[in-house]
Amino acid sequence: LVDWRRVKVKPFVSNLGALRLQQESIQMPVLMDKDGLPRIVLTDPNGSSAEVLLYGGHIVSWKNQRKEELLFMSSKAKWKQHKAIRGGISPSFARFGDVGSLEQNGMTRNRMWSLDRDPSPLPPIDNHSSVDLILNFELRLRITLSAGKLILIPRVRNTDNKPFSFAFSLCNYLSVSDISEVRVEGLETLDYVDNLMNRSRFTEQADAITFDGETDRVYLHSPDKIAIIDHEKKRTFVLQKNALPDAVVWNPWNKKAKALPDLGDDDYKMMLCVNSAAIDTPILLKPCEEWKGYQELSTVSSSYCSGQLDPRRYWLSSNEISQRMESADAVNTFLLLNYEK
């Protein structure tokens, strides 16, 4: 379907396993890495960059203007097709009724995506570098890089003649200095599902989440603003989201890390997953309906404390998030996924 040397793409149609005809080819800087996996490199005039593997629609690198890597990648990551890659940022999608959980399903994480020439039109934003991914009923993921920000806009459209429901997650492996020195703010007082306790429900009692052992929780009805504070690196990740009501917090700690074949024994010390998700309550789409989510990652100084920030200065309002969900550079590149069930 794709001639990577010429970067010619045939975008996708609604029918499973088929692609719609394309009128023109797209010229994009597609690199073929040593493992034979094509990738797109996004750059920003200020010096930041992001690398997106066409395999899995997977963001495997995000560097700031100082060339510091902001995402974690496992030292034992398996860079092969048909295997999910441990690290970076990846979309995870599961239709309810499909076999397997959201994390195990692999529907979007182990298939090859390609460039899309005919995405749904969105109003333009200047000085952004973007790619769009699409699954055929249709699942789209726009990835936009700008100064200090990485924005992801997932969209799901039901092109069938009957409704379906689904769960969705953006799995964010963040690079940290030492997990024992990290705290997460914004999830206090929330109810959560503890996957280590047979999915029992509890209420968060701590003022902030800190880590001294394995953690695998789904925080329900979480706010649109979450801070991941890394004191040693003097850096705070600010995660803002919309239409993704849940937040998954995961770190395997030492025992689980040793049991995972694609994770180094000590890798758990340098990573934390804080995922934007819609898991607890299924998203239901009627025929021709579309769901749209939003996630923005940025960084601020580690002196940051969420309660001390002026929300008008540091946080996007709901209206601003909605505007950004409608915004992206429509002339930039797009990716699509051909999925056969």
N, C-alpha and C positions, 0 to 999 in steps of 0.2 A: 504493500500500500504506500510505502514511503521510500523514495530514493534519497538517502541521507546525503549523498555526495552532491546532488543537485538541489536538495532540500525542497522537493516538490511534494505537495500534500493534497490528498483528496479528503475533504471534510466529510463528516459523518452524517448519516441519516437516522431517522427514528427506528427503522426496522432493525432488529437484532442481527448483528453480524454483517451489516451492510454499511456502505459509505456513500454519501451523496457526491455528485459530480462537482468538480471544481473548475472555475473558469480561468483562474490565474494561479501562478505559483508564488510562494512567499520566500523572500531571501532573509535568512536568519543565521546568526553565528552559532551553528550547531557543531559541537566538539564531540569526537569519539574518544572516550577514555580507554585506558589500557585493558579494561575488562570488557570492552566492546559495547558499552552503554552510552548512547547519545545523550548529550545534555545541552541546555541553554544557559548562557551566562547573561545575567542582567546587571547593568552598571548604572550608577548615579553620578552626575557631574561632581558631587562633593567627595567621591572616592569610595562610597560603599558599594557592595556587590552581593549578588545572590546567585547560586547555581541550582538549576532545576533539572533533575533527571527526567527524561521522557519515560523511563521505566517507573511506573507507580505514581507519576506526577509528584515526585518526591523532592522537596527542597533539602539539599544535602549540605549547603553552606550559606551562611549569611554573615558578612563581615561589615563592620562599621568603617567610617572614613579613616580610622587609624589602622585598618587591616586586622583588627582583632576579631577572631572567630566567636560568634555569639551562640552558635548551636553546638550541641554535643553530638559526636559520632563515635560509636563503639569501636574499640581497638580490634574487635573481632567481627566487625560487620561483614556480612556475606554479600559481596558485590556480584551477584549472579541473578539471572532471570529466574522467575518462579520462586524466589525467596524474598520476603519482606526485609528491608534494610533497617537495622537497629540504629536509630538516630535521626537527626534533622527534624523536618516537619512533613507529615504525610496525612492525606485525607483518608478517613475510614468510613465506609458506608455499608449498611446492611438493611435490606428490606425485611420487614417482619414476616416470618414464615420461611425465610431462607435458612439453610442449615448453617449452624455455627454462630458464635457471638460476634459482636461488632469488631473486637480485636482479632478474632480468629478467622473471620470470613474471608479477608484478603481480596474482596471483589475489586477494589481500586488499587491495592497496594502491590500487586505482583503481576500487573499487565502493562503493556507498552502503550504509552500515549503518543500522540502526534500533533503537529501544528494544525490549527483550525483557521481557515481563511474567511469563514462566514459566521462570526459570532453574533449573538443578539446585540443590537446597537445600544451603546451606553454613552452618555455625554462625556466629552473629553476633559482630561486634566493635564496641564502642561508639566513637563519635566518629570514624567513618571516612566518607568520601564516595566512592562507588563507581559505576562503570558496567560492564556486561558486554556483550561482543560475541560473536556466534555466526555461524559459517559452517555450511552445512547438512549436513555429514556427520559430525559437527558440530565446528566450531572455535569455541571460546569464548575470550574474553580479558577477564578482570576487571581493571579499573583502579581502584586504591584510593589515595586521597590521605589522608595523616595528617600530623601535625606533623613536618616535616623529612624525610618519606619519600614516595616514589612507588613503589607495589607493583604489579606486573603478574603475573597468574596465567593463563597460557595453558593450555587444555585441548583435546584432540582426541579425539573418540569416533568409532569406526568403526561406522556404522549400516548398512553394507552386509553382504551375505552372503558376502563374500570378503575376504581380508586385503589391506592395502595398506601401503606404506612412504612416508615423507615426510621432508623436511628443514624446519627451522623456525628463524627468527631474529627477535630483537627488535633493530631497528636504532636505536641511540641516538646522536643527534647532540648532543654536549655542547658547551656554550658555554665557551670558554677565552679567556684574555687574549691569549696569543701562543703558537702551537704550538711555537715553538722554546724556550719556557720550561716546557714540560709534560713530565712523566715518568710512565710507567705502571709500577707495581710489582705483582708477583704472578705474572708470566708468565716469569720468568727460569728458565733450564735446560730449558724445554719445547721439544718438537718443534713445528715450525710448517710450514705450506704457504705458500710465497711465490707469490702470483698474478702477481707481476712477473717471475718467473723460471720461467715455464712450469709452475707448480704443483710445482716441485721442493721437496723436504723438507729442512729444516735444523734445527739445535738452537740455541736462543737462548743466546748467550754473555755478553750484557751483564747487569750487575746490575739495571738498569732500562732500559726502552725509552724512548729520546729520539728527537727528530725533526729531521732536516736534509734531508729529501727525501721523495718519494712513498713511501707505505707501504700495502701491501695484503696482509695476512697473516691466516691462520687458525691460531690456536694450539690445539693438540690436547690433549684431556684436561686442560683448564685447571682451576685450583682454583675453589672456590665464592666466593672473595674476591679482588677486584681493586681497586687504588687508582689513581686518576687525579689526579695532584698538579699543581696550578696555583699556582706560587710567586707570580706577580705579583698574582693575585686573592686570594691568601691563602685558598685554598679547595681542598679535596680531595673529589672524588667517590668514594664508596665503593659499589662494585657487588657485590652478593651474589646468587648464583643457585643453582638446583638443577635437576637433570635437563636442563640445557643445557650439555653438556660442553665445547663449543668456545667460543673467544672470537675475534671478528674485530676487527682493529685497522686502521683506514683513514684516510688523509689524502691528498688528491690532489696536494698541493703546487701550485706555480705553473703549470707547463706543462699539467697535466691540468685544473686549474681553468679555465684559459682555453678549453679545448676543450669544457667542459660548458656547454650553453646555459642551464641553470637554476641556475648557480652564478656568483657574482660573481668577478672576477679575483683579488681579494684576500681573498675569504671564507675560503679555506683557512687563513689565519693565525688565525682566531677559532673554529675548530671541530676536533673530534676525534670520530671514531666508534669506540666500543668496544662491540661487540655481543655479547649472549648468544645462543648458537646451538647447534643440533644439526645439523651439516652432514656431517662426515667419515663417520660411521657412520649409515646410515639407521635411522629409528625404524619398527619394524614393529608394526602393530596388527592383531590378529585380529578377526573380527566381534564386536561388542559390547564390545570392550576400549577403555579410555580411557588416554591419556597426559596427564600434568600436569607443567607446569614452573613455575618461580618466578624472579622477578627483583625485587630491591629496590635502589633508588637512594636514597642519602642523602648529606649533606655534613658534613664536619668541618673543623676549623681546618687551615690549610696547614702549620702546624708539625708536622703528622702525618707520621710515618714508619712504615711498616707493621711493621717489625721492632721498634719501640718500644712498640707498643700492647699493652695487655693484652687478649688475644683474648676473655676472658670478659666484658669490659666492652664492647668495640666490635664484636665479630663475633658473629653468630648461630650457635649450634650447629646441627648437622644436625637435631637433634630440634626446635629452635625453628623452623627453616625449614619442616619438615614440618607443624608445628602451624599456621604462618601460611598454608601452602598450603591447609589445610583451613578457614581462617577468612576471613570477609568478612561484610559487613552484607547479609543476604539481603533486607532490605526496601528497600534502595537501588535505584537505577535500573540498567537493563540495556540493552545494545544487541545487535542481531543483524544478520547479513548474509544477503541472499538472493542466492545465487550460481548462475548458470546456466553450465554447462560448454559 
